Amino acid sequence: MTNSLKRTPLYDLHVAAGARLVEFGGWEMPVQYKGIVAEHRAVRSQVGMFDVSHMGKLTISGKGVLDTLNNLVPSNLGRVKVGQALYTVLLNEQAGIIDDVIFYRHEPDGDRENWSVIVNASTTEKDKAWLQEHLGDRLVDNSASQTLIAVQGKTAIATLQDLIASDLMKLPRLRFGHTRTEVLGVPSFVARTGYTGEDGCEIMTDIETGKALWQKLLDLGVAPCGLGCRDTLRLEAGMHLYGQDMNDTITPLEADLMWIVHLKEKGDFIGRAVLEDQKLNGVPRKLVGLELEGRNIARHDYPIRYEGETVGIVTSGTMSPTLGKAIAFGYVPSHLAKNGQILQVQIRDKEFPAKVTKRNFL
């Protein structure tokens, strides 16, 4: 591990807990503590926690913010009420995905609108530059001064409730409810969001409170979890990983994100003409789920084949701890993207059957 890698404020706590550390997007991050499968099962059955402080944390305040942001995304941010949030993507002129993000809407100050956005760690600088180009000084980067901890699982809300002043059950899960409240007695931000397919919250607070919260949760028996099970959990739940399952050459329609494209509700926005054409004429490729038999795991960049020809590529793949089968995402020609279609994945020098399925394997 080189010294050039960035570390989150919780780094020393990870080392003390025996984490195995790896490079991820320029950061030195825990990939696992006691084991990927054990951590995965802790989240699916009870509760686990993740240090996601490496992600970018930006605030946007000022007049006309909604109109500016609506020009940058295919979703209608006007749908979002105060205390709600929306998952969407930033688009370039070709409708390629610059990043997938979550926008949070806060109480306005008079005619000044207030929003937050959480962006991926590896794209923070790119996203920040793109947003500043359109927002100017209405954008502030809080990434270095805040920790972000995700507590996920069936008992996550109950575990957190005694540590947080607000009633967490009043935060609507489907609308990504969020609030500014006290965590361990300190003003903080809590959102009912996550990246695992389970219920839970993401808590953003100052560095010292973040450290105290992590330790308190450890003392309560919450399993610390690394990037390894974060990947298996999100893949089972059908969630994309930016840089693997989508990038700035792939459109939301190709990435099977039609549900975030609100063409009928919006005026012009960056990339609209491309998406209109794709909706009318179809897309050449589409992201699909794949299931394989046995212990044959389709990994990132493995070829997808059909009738002796390479027709696509695997973007993400793993052995699902919950389902006990190999699952993957991959891009294939649209005419081969039907559920039930049998393709092959080339693993080393052999081809193994792979059935096209919905991406949410759970």
CORGINOR-V574097 format. One line per field, one symbol per residue. ss: DSSP state (~ for helix, > for strand, _ for the rest). A space follows every 50 residues. Layout:
ss=???
//
This chain:
ss=_____>____~~~~~~___>>>>>__>>>>>>___~~~~~~~~~~__>>> >____>>>>>>>__~~~~~~__>___~~~_____>>>>>>>_____>>>> >>>>>>>>>__>>>>>>>>_~~~~~~~~~~~~~~~~~~>>>_~~~>>>>> >>___~~~~~~__>___~~~_______>>>>>>__>>>>>>________> >>>>>>~~~~~~~~~~~~~___>>__~~~~~~~~~~_____>___>____ _______~~~__~~~______~~~~~~~~~~___>>>>>>>>________ __>>>>__>>>>>>>>>>>______>>>>>>>>~~~_____>>>>>>__> >>>>>>>_____
//
